[in-house]
Amino acid sequence: MRTATLFLLFGFLILATDAVCFGNCCDGNPKCHAWAIWGECQISPNWMLLHCRASCGGCTSSGDLQCPFDQTVEENAGLRMTKEKVAVIIHKDGCAPSNLIKKNYCNLNKCYHQKYRSFDGMCNSLIHSDLGAAFTSFVSAQNSNYDDGKSVPPGTMKRNLPNPRAVTHHLLRSTTNATVAPNSLLMLWSQFVGDDMMMHTTADWCTCSDDSRECMNMLPARENVFRILDCILLAHQPENKGSKLIRTRRSSMRLRYTSFGFMQLWRVLQIYGSDIKTAESLRKEGKNAAFLKATMVDGRMFPPHPNGKFVVGSDRAKFAFNGLGALYTIFLRLHNRLAEDLGKINRGWDPDRLFQETRKIVGAYMQVITYREFLPALLGPDFSSLVPPYSYYTAAIPTVAIEFVGATFRLHGLIMPSYPMRDTQWRKTDDWSVLSKDGDIHVVKSGTDAIIRGLISTSNRAPQSIAYQLTDEGYGLGDIGSLNIQIGRDHGFQPYNKFRKHFGLPLLTSFNEWFDVHDNATRELVRRLYHNNPDNIDLYVGGTVEEPEPGRVVGPIFATIIGDQFTRTRNGDRFYYENPDIFTPEQVRSLKRVSLANVLCLTGENISAIVPDAFRVDDGSRAIPCEKIRSINLELWKDPLADLL
């Protein structure tokens, strides 16, 4: 019988010379129908649906693509940009490339893109395929502000702006640490979210002796307080000439080609990477490919750290301070924990399906924590006026604004110079410094629990100034305050007053009537530094010194820009968890139960009780058992067909 079947099939293969078509929907190979008879549509759905859609039932009578199988692998993604390709092009040509793809690229993997987010954010919008994708230009609410109208940073030719080092030394740096209501886990989450939103390409060709236009290095001012560095290195951002206004039905933003970088659409690139090559390198292989690679130390799971630095999806891990290393670890553990539990519920899912479904849930965790816990704590009781209720529409522009990435969300003033570590009884055992060179090894040695408890017990630093350890002692890239000012000038930001006008805030016309800055000494310092001209104030400087309204952490202009960015990012994200096409209503209700406290319970090394409001200062006295912390119900992800696969 089997011989006869093989004979008949062989005869069919010889005779089958034309691909099967239904209207305009065709197989890509004349052997597709035979492969479908052998069951390859079920055995290899990703490849077959891409190349044999007609024979696998992927067409309607009108020839449109349907998705009878779950495509869990994005084919031909290697055609797109990667970090390595970008670095080579910048070094060779001195300008930023575009992430150009064919117009029909999203249709090539439409069944994948309908259900899963690409690693680089491409095809989030199936109409505007590169909106919000990695390696594409930022947007801006303003035209660029360059001395020559093209690319020379403001203050270079006109000499009307103060030295960034002078501004930092006299105005922004502080030897005291005033505090605000939320705890320091708010600071850590802001850095973690920023990691997903604001990676840029970097250039390493500048040296302290280089005074060319390609470099914007900052030498110490006369008040030489640098203790480590001879200068602060900053490469002029690679250019991609021009700009254009992009419009949709409901909004418009100016696409600025002078700026270049990654974009956030809750891809959790810190854990998964920003391109498919990086993502594959972070996953285990074979039957364990649903899980991320990890190293076990004394029974505790950490990211691999072969050279003392965590190998994760983010480049910032190379110089991130200890706290971020703790969150990298926590979300690695979260992924692997959820993947294990989902695998028990859906034993028929292959590793790719299990990985993608887990990744989607982890992204939803980040969204829920950010919009339901973090932003209300940061923006205060009128949060809903800055980030209105959710309303998804495809015309929204989710792309990161350059003023957000280059000024508003650079909340380094939140960082304390050191933090305590606390044991299971919340007793202080030690301190760790943000300047520690131990980095990720410190996280491995101490564990994540002690670091997290210490952050919860520590009030957040008020961000209206920057701890002098971050400006004078070589933290990360050097004087972080001066670097932030110079980045704004490099990107051609309009001054502080222009942004106030754009977002409907009163213009500053007199330093004596700067009602968002109550301290007279601060007003006077800004007046002297900017030569009594309010229209010259850098956006970063003006926004930093603004004092917040009660219940907020940041001042009016930063709060407004942050609210605008997170509203657009949410509304323009097809994979935002509340979009009815992504999860079922029951799954959405279950996701709304999760919290940062829930994540800490799931991933802690020895956490049996936690504070329900993880962003509230607490010494452990309000901690409740983890069993009482609401959690997700993964049974709602039970696939009735999984056991048949």
LINNOR-V909415 format. One record per pair of residues at least 12 apart in sequence whose ideal C-beta (glycine too) atoms are under 8 Angstrom apart, sorted by the first residue. I is the first residue (numbers start at 0). J is the second residue. If there is no record, write none. Layout:
BEGIN
i:I j:J
i:I j:J
END
This chain:
BEGIN
i:8 j:33
i:8 j:36
i:8 j:37
i:11 j:32
i:11 j:33
i:12 j:30
i:12 j:33
i:15 j:29
i:15 j:30
i:15 j:32
i:15 j:33
i:16 j:29
i:17 j:29
i:18 j:31
i:18 j:53
i:19 j:31
i:19 j:32
i:19 j:53
i:19 j:54
i:20 j:53
i:21 j:53
i:21 j:58
i:21 j:59
i:21 j:60
i:21 j:62
i:22 j:58
i:22 j:60
i:22 j:61
i:22 j:62
i:23 j:62
i:24 j:52
i:24 j:53
i:24 j:57
i:24 j:58
i:24 j:59
i:24 j:62
i:24 j:63
i:24 j:64
i:25 j:52
i:25 j:53
i:26 j:50
i:26 j:51
i:26 j:52
i:26 j:53
i:26 j:54
i:27 j:49
i:27 j:50
i:27 j:51
i:28 j:50
i:28 j:51
i:31 j:47
i:31 j:50
i:31 j:51
i:31 j:53
i:31 j:54
i:31 j:55
i:32 j:51
i:32 j:54
i:34 j:47
i:34 j:51
i:34 j:54
i:35 j:47
i:35 j:51
i:35 j:54
i:35 j:55
i:39 j:51
i:40 j:54
i:40 j:55
i:40 j:56
i:40 j:68
i:41 j:68
i:41 j:644
i:44 j:68
i:44 j:69
i:44 j:70
i:45 j:70
i:45 j:71
i:45 j:72
i:45 j:74
i:45 j:111
i:45 j:351
i:46 j:74
i:47 j:68
i:48 j:66
i:48 j:67
i:48 j:68
i:48 j:70
i:48 j:110
i:49 j:70
i:49 j:74
i:49 j:107
i:49 j:108
i:49 j:110
i:52 j:64
i:55 j:67
i:55 j:68
i:57 j:110
i:64 j:106
i:64 j:109
i:64 j:110
i:66 j:109
i:66 j:110
i:66 j:113
i:66 j:114
i:68 j:110
i:69 j:110
i:69 j:114
i:69 j:352
i:70 j:108
i:70 j:110
i:70 j:111
i:70 j:114
i:71 j:111
i:71 j:115
i:71 j:349
i:71 j:351
i:71 j:352
i:71 j:354
i:71 j:355
i:72 j:111
i:72 j:351
i:73 j:108
i:73 j:111
i:73 j:112
i:73 j:115
i:73 j:117
i:73 j:118
i:73 j:275
i:74 j:107
i:74 j:108
i:74 j:111
i:75 j:107
i:75 j:108
i:76 j:108
i:76 j:117
i:76 j:118
i:76 j:119
i:76 j:274
i:76 j:275
i:77 j:275
i:77 j:276
i:78 j:100
i:78 j:104
i:79 j:98
i:79 j:100
i:79 j:119
i:79 j:121
i:79 j:134
i:79 j:274
i:79 j:275
i:80 j:96
i:80 j:98
i:80 j:119
i:80 j:133
i:80 j:134
i:80 j:274
i:81 j:274
i:81 j:276
i:81 j:277
i:82 j:200
i:82 j:273
i:82 j:274
i:82 j:277
i:82 j:314
i:83 j:276
i:84 j:96
i:85 j:134
i:85 j:200
i:86 j:200
i:89 j:200
i:89 j:202
i:89 j:237
i:90 j:202
i:90 j:204
i:93 j:213
i:93 j:237
i:93 j:238
i:94 j:237
i:94 j:238
i:94 j:239
i:94 j:240
i:95 j:136
i:95 j:200
i:95 j:236
i:95 j:237
i:95 j:238
i:95 j:239
i:95 j:256
i:95 j:259
i:96 j:134
i:96 j:239
i:97 j:134
i:97 j:135
i:97 j:239
i:98 j:119
i:98 j:121
i:98 j:129
i:98 j:132
i:98 j:133
i:98 j:134
i:98 j:135
i:100 j:121
i:100 j:128
i:100 j:129
i:102 j:128
i:104 j:121
i:104 j:122
i:104 j:128
i:105 j:121
i:105 j:122
i:105 j:125
i:105 j:128
i:108 j:122
i:109 j:125
i:112 j:125
i:114 j:355
i:115 j:355
i:115 j:358
i:115 j:359
i:116 j:264
i:116 j:265
i:116 j:266
i:116 j:358
i:116 j:359
i:116 j:362
i:116 j:574
i:117 j:132
i:117 j:275
i:118 j:266
i:118 j:268
i:118 j:271
i:118 j:272
i:118 j:273
i:118 j:274
i:118 j:275
i:118 j:277
i:118 j:278
i:119 j:132
i:119 j:133
i:119 j:134
i:119 j:266
i:119 j:273
i:119 j:274
i:119 j:275
i:120 j:132
i:120 j:133
i:120 j:262
i:120 j:264
i:120 j:266
i:120 j:273
i:121 j:133
i:123 j:264
i:123 j:397
i:123 j:571
i:123 j:572
i:123 j:573
i:123 j:574
i:124 j:393
i:124 j:571
i:124 j:573
i:125 j:573
i:126 j:393
i:127 j:247
i:130 j:396
i:130 j:397
i:130 j:398
i:130 j:571
i:131 j:262
i:131 j:263
i:131 j:264
i:131 j:397
i:131 j:398
i:131 j:399
i:131 j:571
i:131 j:572
i:132 j:262
i:133 j:261
i:133 j:262
i:133 j:268
i:133 j:273
i:133 j:274
i:134 j:259
i:134 j:260
i:134 j:261
i:135 j:262
i:135 j:398
i:136 j:239
i:136 j:254
i:136 j:255
i:136 j:256
i:136 j:258
i:136 j:259
i:137 j:254
i:137 j:255
i:137 j:258
i:137 j:259
i:137 j:260
i:137 j:262
i:137 j:398
i:137 j:399
i:137 j:400
i:137 j:401
i:137 j:404
i:138 j:245
i:138 j:252
i:138 j:253
i:138 j:254
i:138 j:255
i:138 j:396
i:138 j:398
i:138 j:399
i:138 j:400
i:138 j:401
i:139 j:242
i:139 j:252
i:139 j:253
i:139 j:254
i:139 j:255
i:139 j:258
i:139 j:400
i:139 j:401
i:139 j:402
i:140 j:252
i:140 j:253
i:140 j:400
i:140 j:402
i:140 j:498
i:140 j:501
i:140 j:502
i:140 j:563
i:141 j:253
i:141 j:402
i:141 j:492
i:141 j:493
i:141 j:497
i:141 j:498
i:141 j:501
i:142 j:242
i:142 j:253
i:142 j:493
i:143 j:242
i:143 j:255
i:143 j:257
i:143 j:490
i:143 j:491
i:143 j:493
i:144 j:491
i:144 j:492
i:144 j:493
i:144 j:494
i:144 j:497
i:145 j:491
i:150 j:235
i:150 j:238
i:150 j:257
i:150 j:491
i:151 j:212
i:152 j:215
i:152 j:235
i:152 j:488
i:152 j:489
i:152 j:491
i:153 j:488
i:153 j:491
i:153 j:492
i:153 j:494
i:154 j:488
i:155 j:488
i:159 j:530
i:159 j:532
i:159 j:535
i:160 j:488
i:160 j:529
i:160 j:535
i:160 j:537
i:161 j:528
i:161 j:529
i:162 j:217
i:162 j:220
i:163 j:217
i:163 j:480
i:163 j:481
i:163 j:482
i:163 j:484
i:163 j:485
i:163 j:488
i:164 j:217
i:164 j:218
i:164 j:219
i:164 j:220
i:164 j:222
i:164 j:478
i:164 j:481
i:165 j:220
i:165 j:528
i:166 j:480
i:166 j:481
i:166 j:484
i:166 j:528
i:166 j:537
i:166 j:540
i:167 j:465
i:167 j:470
i:167 j:478
i:167 j:480
i:167 j:481
i:167 j:484
i:168 j:220
i:168 j:222
i:168 j:224
i:168 j:470
i:169 j:524
i:169 j:528
i:170 j:521
i:170 j:524
i:170 j:525
i:170 j:528
i:170 j:540
i:170 j:544
i:171 j:412
i:171 j:464
i:171 j:465
i:171 j:470
i:171 j:480
i:171 j:540
i:171 j:543
i:171 j:544
i:172 j:464
i:172 j:465
i:172 j:466
i:172 j:467
i:172 j:470
i:172 j:471
i:172 j:480
i:173 j:464
i:173 j:465
i:173 j:466
i:173 j:467
i:174 j:467
i:176 j:415
i:176 j:416
i:176 j:460
i:176 j:461
i:176 j:466
i:177 j:460
i:177 j:461
i:177 j:463
i:177 j:464
i:178 j:458
i:178 j:459
i:178 j:460
i:178 j:461
i:179 j:458
i:179 j:459
i:179 j:460
i:179 j:461
i:179 j:547
i:179 j:552
i:180 j:458
i:180 j:459
i:180 j:550
i:180 j:616
i:181 j:376
i:181 j:377
i:181 j:458
i:181 j:459
i:181 j:552
i:181 j:614
i:181 j:615
i:181 j:616
i:182 j:454
i:182 j:455
i:182 j:456
i:182 j:457
i:182 j:458
i:182 j:459
i:182 j:614
i:182 j:615
i:182 j:616
i:182 j:617
i:183 j:413
i:183 j:415
i:183 j:418
i:183 j:454
i:183 j:455
i:183 j:457
i:183 j:458
i:183 j:459
i:183 j:460
i:184 j:451
i:184 j:454
i:184 j:455
i:184 j:595
i:184 j:613
i:184 j:614
i:185 j:373
i:185 j:376
i:185 j:377
i:185 j:413
i:185 j:459
i:185 j:552
i:185 j:614
i:186 j:322
i:186 j:410
i:186 j:413
i:186 j:414
i:186 j:415
i:186 j:454
i:186 j:459
i:186 j:460
i:187 j:322
i:187 j:323
i:187 j:325
i:187 j:326
i:187 j:454
i:188 j:326
i:188 j:368
i:188 j:369
i:188 j:373
i:188 j:595
i:188 j:614
i:189 j:373
i:189 j:377
i:189 j:408
i:189 j:410
i:189 j:413
i:190 j:319
i:190 j:322
i:190 j:323
i:190 j:410
i:191 j:269
i:191 j:323
i:191 j:326
i:192 j:263
i:192 j:365
i:192 j:369
i:192 j:373
i:193 j:408
i:193 j:409
i:193 j:410
i:194 j:268
i:194 j:269
i:194 j:313
i:194 j:315
i:194 j:319
i:194 j:323
i:195 j:263
i:195 j:265
i:195 j:266
i:195 j:267
i:195 j:268
i:195 j:269
i:195 j:365
i:196 j:261
i:196 j:262
i:196 j:263
i:196 j:399
i:196 j:403
i:196 j:404
i:196 j:408
i:196 j:568
i:197 j:260
i:197 j:261
i:197 j:263
i:197 j:399
i:197 j:403
i:197 j:404
i:197 j:408
i:198 j:260
i:198 j:261
i:198 j:268
i:198 j:273
i:198 j:313
i:198 j:314
i:198 j:315
i:199 j:236
i:199 j:259
i:199 j:260
i:199 j:261
i:199 j:404
i:200 j:237
i:200 j:259
i:200 j:260
i:201 j:234
i:201 j:314
i:202 j:234
i:202 j:237
i:203 j:234
i:204 j:234
i:205 j:232
i:205 j:233
i:205 j:234
i:206 j:232
i:207 j:229
i:207 j:230
i:207 j:232
i:212 j:235
i:213 j:234
i:213 j:235
i:214 j:232
i:214 j:233
i:214 j:234
i:214 j:235
i:215 j:233
i:215 j:234
i:215 j:235
i:215 j:485
i:215 j:488
i:215 j:489
i:216 j:230
i:216 j:231
i:216 j:232
i:216 j:233
i:217 j:230
i:217 j:231
i:217 j:233
i:217 j:477
i:217 j:478
i:217 j:481
i:217 j:482
i:217 j:485
i:218 j:230
i:224 j:470
i:224 j:471
i:225 j:471
i:225 j:473
i:225 j:477
i:225 j:478
i:226 j:471
i:226 j:472
i:226 j:473
i:227 j:472
i:227 j:473
i:228 j:473
i:228 j:477
i:230 j:477
i:231 j:476
i:231 j:477
i:231 j:478
i:231 j:481
i:231 j:482
i:231 j:485
i:232 j:476
i:232 j:477
i:233 j:482
i:233 j:485
i:233 j:486
i:233 j:489
i:235 j:489
i:236 j:257
i:236 j:258
i:236 j:259
i:236 j:489
i:236 j:490
i:237 j:259
i:238 j:256
i:238 j:257
i:239 j:256
i:239 j:257
i:239 j:259
i:240 j:256
i:241 j:256
i:242 j:254
i:242 j:255
i:242 j:256
i:242 j:257
i:245 j:396
i:247 j:394
i:247 j:395
i:247 j:396
i:248 j:392
i:248 j:394
i:249 j:392
i:249 j:394
i:249 j:395
i:250 j:394
i:250 j:395
i:250 j:396
i:250 j:567
i:251 j:396
i:252 j:396
i:252 j:398
i:252 j:400
i:254 j:398
i:255 j:401
i:255 j:490
i:257 j:490
i:257 j:491
i:258 j:401
i:258 j:405
i:258 j:490
i:260 j:399
i:260 j:404
i:261 j:273
i:262 j:397
i:262 j:398
i:262 j:399
i:263 j:399
i:263 j:568
i:264 j:397
i:264 j:568
i:264 j:572
i:264 j:574
i:265 j:362
i:265 j:365
i:265 j:366
i:265 j:568
i:265 j:572
i:265 j:574
i:265 j:575
i:266 j:362
i:267 j:312
i:267 j:330
i:267 j:358
i:267 j:361
i:267 j:362
i:267 j:365
i:268 j:312
i:268 j:313
i:269 j:311
i:269 j:312
i:269 j:313
i:269 j:315
i:269 j:316
i:269 j:326
i:269 j:327
i:269 j:330
i:270 j:291
i:270 j:311
i:270 j:312
i:270 j:327
i:270 j:330
i:270 j:331
i:270 j:334
i:270 j:361
i:271 j:312
i:271 j:358
i:272 j:312
i:273 j:312
i:277 j:312
i:278 j:312
i:281 j:310
i:281 j:311
i:281 j:312
i:282 j:354
i:285 j:350
i:286 j:350
i:287 j:350
i:288 j:350
i:288 j:351
i:288 j:354
i:289 j:338
i:289 j:342
i:289 j:350
i:289 j:351
i:289 j:353
i:289 j:354
i:289 j:357
i:290 j:334
i:290 j:335
i:290 j:338
i:290 j:339
i:290 j:354
i:291 j:331
i:291 j:334
i:291 j:335
i:292 j:310
i:293 j:331
i:293 j:332
i:293 j:335
i:296 j:443
i:299 j:446
i:299 j:604
i:300 j:328
i:300 j:331
i:300 j:332
i:300 j:335
i:301 j:328
i:301 j:331
i:301 j:442
i:301 j:443
i:302 j:327
i:302 j:328
i:302 j:331
i:302 j:439
i:304 j:439
i:304 j:440
i:304 j:443
i:307 j:438
i:307 j:439
i:307 j:440
i:308 j:438
i:308 j:439
i:309 j:324
i:309 j:327
i:309 j:328
i:309 j:439
i:309 j:442
i:311 j:327
i:311 j:331
i:313 j:327
i:316 j:439
i:318 j:475
i:318 j:476
i:319 j:438
i:320 j:414
i:320 j:433
i:320 j:434
i:320 j:435
i:320 j:438
i:320 j:474
i:320 j:475
i:321 j:431
i:321 j:433
i:321 j:435
i:321 j:437
i:321 j:438
i:321 j:439
i:321 j:441
i:321 j:442
i:321 j:450
i:322 j:418
i:322 j:433
i:322 j:450
i:322 j:454
i:324 j:438
i:324 j:439
i:324 j:441
i:324 j:442
i:325 j:442
i:325 j:447
i:325 j:450
i:325 j:451
i:328 j:442
i:328 j:447
i:328 j:602
i:329 j:447
i:329 j:451
i:329 j:598
i:329 j:599
i:329 j:602
i:330 j:361
i:330 j:598
i:330 j:602
i:332 j:601
i:332 j:602
i:333 j:361
i:333 j:364
i:333 j:598
i:333 j:601
i:333 j:602
i:334 j:357
i:334 j:358
i:334 j:361
i:336 j:601
i:336 j:602
i:337 j:357
i:337 j:360
i:337 j:361
i:337 j:633
i:338 j:353
i:338 j:354
i:338 j:357
i:340 j:633
i:341 j:353
i:341 j:356
i:341 j:357
i:341 j:360
i:341 j:633
i:341 j:636
i:344 j:633
i:344 j:634
i:344 j:636
i:344 j:637
i:344 j:641
i:345 j:636
i:345 j:637
i:345 j:638
i:345 j:641
i:346 j:641
i:346 j:642
i:347 j:638
i:347 j:640
i:347 j:641
i:347 j:642
i:347 j:643
i:347 j:644
i:348 j:638
i:348 j:641
i:348 j:644
i:349 j:644
i:356 j:636
i:359 j:574
i:359 j:581
i:360 j:590
i:360 j:631
i:360 j:636
i:362 j:574
i:362 j:576
i:363 j:576
i:363 j:582
i:363 j:590
i:364 j:590
i:364 j:593
i:364 j:598
i:366 j:569
i:366 j:575
i:366 j:576
i:367 j:576
i:367 j:590
i:367 j:591
i:367 j:593
i:367 j:594
i:368 j:593
i:368 j:594
i:368 j:595
i:368 j:598
i:369 j:565
i:370 j:386
i:370 j:565
i:370 j:569
i:371 j:591
i:371 j:594
i:372 j:594
i:372 j:595
i:372 j:612
i:372 j:613
i:372 j:614
i:373 j:614
i:374 j:386
i:374 j:561
i:374 j:565
i:376 j:552
i:376 j:614
i:377 j:551
i:377 j:552
i:377 j:553
i:377 j:561
i:378 j:551
i:378 j:552
i:378 j:553
i:378 j:558
i:378 j:561
i:378 j:562
i:379 j:547
i:379 j:548
i:379 j:549
i:379 j:550
i:379 j:551
i:379 j:552
i:379 j:558
i:380 j:550
i:381 j:548
i:382 j:562
i:385 j:558
i:385 j:559
i:385 j:561
i:385 j:562
i:385 j:563
i:385 j:566
i:386 j:562
i:386 j:565
i:386 j:566
i:386 j:569
i:387 j:566
i:389 j:569
i:389 j:570
i:389 j:575
i:389 j:577
i:390 j:570
i:391 j:570
i:391 j:572
i:391 j:573
i:391 j:575
i:391 j:577
i:391 j:578
i:392 j:570
i:392 j:571
i:393 j:571
i:393 j:573
i:395 j:567
i:395 j:570
i:395 j:571
i:396 j:567
i:396 j:571
i:397 j:567
i:397 j:568
i:397 j:569
i:397 j:570
i:397 j:571
i:397 j:572
i:398 j:567
i:398 j:571
i:399 j:564
i:399 j:568
i:400 j:560
i:400 j:563
i:400 j:564
i:401 j:490
i:401 j:492
i:402 j:487
i:402 j:492
i:402 j:498
i:402 j:538
i:402 j:560
i:403 j:560
i:403 j:561
i:403 j:564
i:405 j:483
i:405 j:486
i:405 j:487
i:405 j:490
i:405 j:492
i:405 j:539
i:406 j:483
i:406 j:486
i:406 j:487
i:406 j:492
i:406 j:537
i:406 j:538
i:406 j:539
i:406 j:542
i:407 j:538
i:407 j:542
i:407 j:556
i:407 j:557
i:407 j:560
i:407 j:561
i:407 j:564
i:408 j:561
i:408 j:564
i:409 j:483
i:409 j:486
i:409 j:539
i:410 j:462
i:410 j:553
i:411 j:462
i:411 j:465
i:411 j:469
i:411 j:479
i:411 j:480
i:411 j:483
i:412 j:460
i:412 j:461
i:412 j:462
i:412 j:463
i:412 j:464
i:412 j:465
i:412 j:466
i:412 j:543
i:413 j:459
i:413 j:460
i:413 j:462
i:413 j:552
i:414 j:433
i:414 j:460
i:414 j:465
i:414 j:466
i:414 j:469
i:415 j:433
i:415 j:457
i:415 j:460
i:415 j:466
i:416 j:432
i:416 j:433
i:416 j:434
i:416 j:466
i:416 j:468
i:416 j:469
i:417 j:430
i:417 j:431
i:417 j:432
i:417 j:433
i:418 j:430
i:418 j:431
i:418 j:433
i:418 j:450
i:418 j:453
i:418 j:454
i:418 j:457
i:419 j:453
i:419 j:456
i:419 j:457
i:420 j:445
i:420 j:449
i:420 j:450
i:420 j:452
i:420 j:453
i:421 j:449
i:421 j:452
i:421 j:453
i:421 j:456
i:421 j:619
i:422 j:449
i:422 j:452
i:423 j:448
i:423 j:605
i:423 j:607
i:424 j:619
i:425 j:452
i:425 j:456
i:425 j:618
i:425 j:619
i:425 j:622
i:427 j:453
i:428 j:449
i:429 j:445
i:429 j:449
i:431 j:445
i:431 j:450
i:431 j:453
i:432 j:468
i:433 j:468
i:433 j:469
i:433 j:474
i:434 j:468
i:434 j:472
i:434 j:473
i:434 j:474
i:446 j:604
i:447 j:602
i:447 j:603
i:447 j:604
i:448 j:603
i:448 j:604
i:448 j:605
i:448 j:606
i:451 j:599
i:451 j:603
i:452 j:619
i:455 j:610
i:455 j:613
i:455 j:615
i:455 j:616
i:455 j:617
i:456 j:616
i:456 j:617
i:456 j:618
i:456 j:619
i:457 j:616
i:458 j:616
i:459 j:552
i:461 j:552
i:462 j:543
i:462 j:552
i:462 j:553
i:463 j:543
i:463 j:544
i:463 j:545
i:463 j:546
i:463 j:554
i:464 j:543
i:464 j:544
i:465 j:479
i:465 j:480
i:483 j:539
i:484 j:537
i:484 j:539
i:484 j:540
i:486 j:539
i:487 j:537
i:487 j:538
i:487 j:539
i:488 j:537
i:492 j:537
i:492 j:538
i:492 j:539
i:493 j:538
i:494 j:534
i:494 j:535
i:494 j:536
i:494 j:537
i:494 j:538
i:494 j:541
i:495 j:507
i:495 j:533
i:495 j:536
i:495 j:537
i:495 j:538
i:495 j:540
i:495 j:541
i:495 j:542
i:495 j:556
i:496 j:533
i:496 j:534
i:496 j:536
i:496 j:541
i:498 j:538
i:498 j:556
i:498 j:560
i:499 j:556
i:502 j:556
i:502 j:559
i:502 j:560
i:502 j:563
i:504 j:555
i:504 j:556
i:504 j:559
i:506 j:533
i:507 j:533
i:507 j:536
i:507 j:541
i:508 j:533
i:509 j:533
i:510 j:522
i:510 j:523
i:510 j:525
i:510 j:526
i:510 j:531
i:510 j:533
i:513 j:525
i:513 j:533
i:515 j:545
i:515 j:546
i:515 j:554
i:515 j:555
i:515 j:556
i:516 j:544
i:516 j:545
i:516 j:546
i:517 j:546
i:518 j:546
i:521 j:544
i:525 j:540
i:525 j:541
i:525 j:544
i:538 j:556
i:541 j:556
i:542 j:554
i:542 j:556
i:542 j:557
i:542 j:560
i:543 j:557
i:545 j:557
i:576 j:590
i:583 j:635
i:585 j:635
i:586 j:635
i:586 j:636
i:589 j:631
i:589 j:632
i:589 j:635
i:590 j:631
i:592 j:629
i:592 j:630
i:592 j:631
i:592 j:632
i:593 j:629
i:593 j:630
i:593 j:631
i:594 j:611
i:594 j:613
i:594 j:628
i:594 j:629
i:595 j:613
i:595 j:614
i:596 j:609
i:596 j:610
i:596 j:611
i:596 j:612
i:596 j:613
i:596 j:628
i:597 j:628
i:597 j:629
i:597 j:630
i:597 j:631
i:599 j:613
i:600 j:625
i:600 j:628
i:600 j:630
i:601 j:630
i:606 j:625
i:607 j:624
i:607 j:625
i:608 j:622
i:608 j:623
i:608 j:624
i:608 j:625
i:609 j:622
i:609 j:623
i:609 j:625
i:609 j:628
i:610 j:622
i:610 j:623
i:611 j:623
i:611 j:628
END
